[in-house]
Amino acid sequence: MLIDGTRAQFIDPDIVDAIDDFLLSAKARNITVELRRSATSLNIHFKQEAAA
């Protein structure tokens, strides 16, 4: 499953919680999840940190 938040400007805190819960349970359910982030994302939850 791919969760692409690179263009999201706002994500309700309840949705962030649901995504976090899903990420925690996905492995036990044999679900591979990719969380796509971007350095240019306007949303802090999907903002990719600069490489050091």
Backbone torsions as a table, in degrees:
resi	resn	phi	psi	omega
1	MET	NA	139.3	178.1
2	LEU	-113.0	125.6	172.5
3	ILE	-110.4	108.0	-175.6
4	ASP	-106.4	106.2	179.5
5	GLY	-108.4	16.8	-173.4
6	THR	-63.9	-25.0	-178.5
7	ARG	-108.5	4.2	-178.8
8	ALA	-73.8	130.5	176.8
9	GLN	-95.4	-31.6	-179.8
10	PHE	-144.2	136.2	173.3
11	ILE	-131.9	123.3	-179.7
12	ASP	-58.4	140.8	-179.7
13	PRO	-54.8	-32.9	177.0
14	ASP	-64.4	-35.8	178.4
15	ILE	-70.7	-39.8	176.9
16	VAL	-59.8	-43.5	177.4
17	ASP	-61.8	-42.2	179.8
18	ALA	-64.4	-40.7	177.5
19	ILE	-63.9	-45.2	178.7
20	ASP	-59.8	-44.4	178.2
21	ASP	-61.8	-41.9	179.9
22	PHE	-64.5	-42.7	179.6
23	LEU	-60.3	-37.1	179.5
24	LEU	-70.0	-37.2	-176.1
25	SER	-89.6	-15.8	-174.4
26	ALA	-61.1	-42.6	-177.3
27	LYS	-61.0	-44.5	179.5
28	ALA	-64.1	-24.8	-179.4
29	ARG	-97.1	10.0	178.6
30	ASN	60.0	42.4	178.1
31	ILE	-114.5	124.4	176.8
32	THR	-87.7	128.5	-177.6
33	VAL	-123.2	132.3	172.2
34	GLU	-113.3	124.2	177.3
35	LEU	-101.9	107.9	-175.9
36	ARG	-85.3	124.6	179.7
37	ARG	-119.7	163.3	-179.4
38	SER	-146.0	142.9	177.2
39	ALA	-65.9	-22.3	-178.4
40	THR	-99.0	2.8	179.5
41	SER	-60.8	141.5	179.0
42	LEU	-87.8	-7.0	-177.8
43	ASN	-103.5	128.6	-175.2
44	ILE	-62.7	-27.0	-178.3
45	HIS	-74.0	-21.9	-179.3
46	PHE	-117.2	11.3	177.7
47	LYS	-78.6	123.0	178.7
48	GLN	-82.8	131.5	178.5
49	GLU	-72.2	146.1	179.1
50	ALA	-66.4	142.3	178.5
51	ALA	-69.6	138.7	-179.3
52	ALA	-84.4	NA	NA
